[in-house]
């Protein structure tokens, strides 16, 4: 399905019944990375898997910015009149989730995986690799990760959603960055998954489905 929101066309798929669950992928990916998880989650949630602007089947744009992506998701939630939303975001989607939840009261549960607050929040090895790749073949998706995000503690403190911050023990995000995010969001829970890397438990995996379901269930949903 196509939603025309915030000046852009977003492609999304809707599957299942129950509480709305919005799932947003990482940089250079699309909604299909969640197919296996949705097959599990559809039993308990109405799953909305979205292609971010400039990704998948959504409209291309000249320049990508995380704030615009967050505005897209808020506009989509409002256009579909979704309430009591569970927002799940991976990597870039996690960044978008932090920004969206800080200014959208309809998001009442937030689960963010492998998110960072600034480009310096990722490993030096990844930053150097991104610079080389973008120099050899300029790409706005790569450039986005090199120049953004810039999320303040004030923004994190504005999040009122019940929040779970996830990362793998071998994540590309610096451990101190993940801990900082969890500490700054009021009442947030932190969980580091041993033996997992940045996306091993998420991309085409059912592991993330169990983590989402367990956290939401523990909140009395």
C-alpha positions as CSV (number, residue, x, y, z in Angstrom):
1,X,0.0,0.0,0.0
2,X,1.0,3.6,-0.6
3,X,0.5,6.5,1.9
4,X,1.0,10.0,0.8
5,X,2.3,11.8,3.9
6,X,4.6,14.7,4.7
7,X,5.2,15.4,1.0
8,X,6.4,11.9,0.2
9,X,4.9,8.5,-0.9
10,X,5.7,5.7,1.6
11,X,5.2,2.1,0.8
12,X,4.0,-0.1,3.6
13,X,2.4,-3.5,4.3
14,X,-0.2,-4.3,6.8
15,X,-0.5,-7.8,8.3
16,X,-2.4,-9.3,11.2
17,X,-4.8,-8.0,13.9
18,X,-4.4,-6.4,17.3
19,X,-2.4,-3.6,18.7
20,X,-0.6,-1.6,16.0
21,X,3.1,-2.3,15.6
22,X,5.1,-0.1,13.3
23,X,8.4,-1.6,12.2
24,X,11.1,0.5,10.5
25,X,14.3,-1.0,8.9
26,X,17.9,0.1,8.8
27,X,20.0,2.0,6.3
28,X,19.9,0.6,2.7
29,X,17.3,-2.0,3.6
30,X,13.5,-2.3,3.2
31,X,10.5,-3.8,5.0
32,X,11.2,-7.3,3.8
33,X,13.9,-7.8,6.5
34,X,11.0,-8.3,8.9
35,X,9.1,-10.9,7.0
36,X,10.0,-13.8,9.3
37,X,9.3,-11.8,12.4
38,X,6.0,-10.6,11.1
39,X,4.9,-14.2,10.4
40,X,5.1,-14.7,14.2
41,X,3.9,-11.2,15.4
42,X,0.8,-11.1,13.2
43,X,-0.9,-13.4,15.7
44,X,-0.8,-10.7,18.3
45,X,-0.3,-7.4,16.5
46,X,-1.5,-5.5,13.4
47,X,2.0,-5.1,11.9
48,X,2.8,-2.1,9.7
49,X,6.2,-2.6,8.0
50,X,7.3,0.5,6.2
51,X,9.9,1.4,3.6
52,X,11.6,4.7,4.7
53,X,11.8,7.6,2.3
54,X,14.5,6.9,-0.3
55,X,14.3,3.1,0.4
56,X,12.5,0.1,-1.1
57,X,9.3,1.1,-2.9
58,X,9.0,4.5,-1.2
59,X,9.7,7.7,-3.1
60,X,13.3,8.8,-3.7
61,X,14.3,12.2,-2.3
62,X,17.2,14.5,-3.0
63,X,18.6,14.4,0.5
64,X,18.0,12.2,3.4
65,X,17.6,13.4,7.0
66,X,16.6,11.5,10.1
67,X,14.3,14.3,11.3
68,X,12.3,14.1,8.0
69,X,12.1,10.3,8.4
70,X,10.7,10.8,11.9
71,X,8.2,13.3,10.6
72,X,7.2,10.8,7.9
73,X,6.4,8.1,10.5
74,X,4.4,10.5,12.7
75,X,2.4,11.6,9.7
76,X,1.8,8.0,8.7
77,X,0.6,7.1,12.3
78,X,-1.8,10.1,12.2
79,X,-3.0,9.4,8.6
80,X,-3.9,5.8,9.6
81,X,-5.3,7.1,12.9
82,X,-3.2,4.6,14.8
83,X,-3.2,4.8,18.6
84,X,-1.4,3.1,21.4
85,X,1.4,2.3,18.9
86,X,4.3,0.0,19.5
87,X,7.2,1.5,17.5
88,X,10.0,-0.9,16.7
89,X,13.1,0.5,14.9
90,X,16.3,-1.2,13.9
91,X,19.5,0.8,13.3
92,X,18.4,3.9,11.3
93,X,14.9,2.8,12.2
94,X,15.9,3.0,15.8
95,X,17.2,6.5,15.4
96,X,13.9,7.4,13.7
97,X,12.0,5.8,16.6
98,X,13.9,7.9,19.2
99,X,13.1,11.1,17.3
100,X,9.4,10.2,16.6
101,X,8.7,9.0,20.1
102,X,10.0,12.2,21.6
103,X,7.2,14.2,19.9
104,X,4.4,11.7,19.2
105,X,2.1,10.8,22.1
106,X,0.5,8.0,20.0
107,X,3.7,6.0,20.4
108,X,3.2,4.5,23.8
109,X,5.8,1.6,23.5
110,X,9.2,2.0,21.9
111,X,11.7,-0.7,21.2
112,X,15.0,0.5,19.6
113,X,17.8,-1.7,18.4
114,X,21.3,-0.6,17.4
115,X,20.6,3.1,17.5
116,X,23.2,5.9,17.9
117,X,22.9,9.5,18.9
118,X,25.7,10.9,16.6
119,X,28.1,9.6,14.0
120,X,30.7,9.2,16.7
121,X,28.5,6.6,18.5
122,X,29.5,3.9,16.1
123,X,32.7,2.0,15.9
124,X,35.7,3.7,14.4
125,X,36.1,0.8,12.0
126,X,32.6,1.4,10.6
127,X,33.1,5.1,10.3
128,X,36.3,4.7,8.3
129,X,34.7,2.1,6.1
130,X,31.7,4.4,5.4
131,X,34.0,7.2,4.5
132,X,36.0,5.1,2.0
133,X,32.8,3.6,0.5
134,X,31.2,7.0,0.1
135,X,34.4,8.5,-1.4
136,X,34.7,5.7,-4.0
137,X,31.0,5.8,-4.8
138,X,29.0,8.7,-3.3
139,X,25.7,7.6,-1.9
140,X,23.3,9.7,0.2
141,X,22.4,6.8,2.4
142,X,26.1,6.4,3.4
143,X,26.5,10.2,3.7
144,X,23.5,10.3,6.0
145,X,25.3,8.0,8.5
146,X,28.5,10.2,8.3
147,X,26.8,13.5,9.1
148,X,23.8,12.5,11.3
149,X,22.1,12.0,13.7
150,X,22.5,14.7,16.4
151,X,20.2,13.7,19.2
152,X,20.4,15.5,22.5
153,X,19.7,14.3,26.0
154,X,16.8,16.8,26.1
155,X,15.2,14.9,23.2
156,X,15.7,11.5,24.9
157,X,14.2,12.9,28.2
158,X,11.1,14.0,26.2
159,X,10.3,10.3,25.4
160,X,7.3,9.1,27.5
161,X,6.8,5.8,25.8
162,X,7.6,2.6,27.8
163,X,11.0,1.9,26.2
164,X,13.4,-1.0,25.6
165,X,16.9,-0.3,24.3
166,X,18.5,-3.3,22.6
167,X,21.9,-4.1,21.2
168,X,24.1,-7.1,20.5
169,X,27.2,-7.8,22.5
170,X,29.1,-7.5,19.2
171,X,27.2,-4.5,17.9
172,X,28.6,-1.8,15.6
173,X,27.3,0.8,18.1
174,X,29.6,1.6,20.9
175,X,28.5,0.1,24.2
176,X,28.7,3.4,26.0
177,X,26.4,4.9,23.4
178,X,23.7,2.3,24.0
179,X,24.0,2.6,27.8
180,X,23.7,6.4,27.5
181,X,20.5,6.2,25.5
182,X,18.9,3.8,28.0
183,X,20.0,6.0,30.9
184,X,18.6,9.2,29.4
185,X,15.1,7.9,28.6
186,X,12.9,8.0,31.6
187,X,12.3,4.5,32.9
188,X,13.9,2.8,29.9
189,X,15.1,-0.8,30.1
190,X,18.4,-1.9,28.7
191,X,19.2,-5.3,27.3
192,X,22.5,-6.5,25.7
193,X,22.1,-9.7,23.8
194,X,25.2,-11.9,24.2
195,X,26.5,-13.5,21.0
196,X,24.6,-11.2,18.7
197,X,25.9,-8.5,16.4
198,X,24.2,-5.5,14.9
199,X,21.5,-7.3,13.0
200,X,22.0,-11.0,13.6
201,X,18.8,-11.3,15.7
202,X,16.8,-9.0,13.5
203,X,17.3,-9.3,9.8
204,X,15.2,-12.3,8.5
205,X,15.1,-13.6,12.0
206,X,12.2,-14.6,14.4
207,X,14.3,-13.8,17.5
208,X,13.3,-10.1,17.4
209,X,9.6,-11.2,17.3
210,X,10.0,-13.0,20.7
211,X,11.8,-10.0,22.2
212,X,9.0,-7.6,21.0
213,X,6.2,-9.9,22.2
214,X,7.8,-10.5,25.6
215,X,8.4,-6.8,26.3
216,X,5.0,-5.7,25.2
217,X,3.3,-8.5,27.2
218,X,5.3,-7.6,30.3
219,X,3.8,-4.1,30.1
220,X,0.3,-5.5,30.5
221,X,-0.7,-5.0,26.8
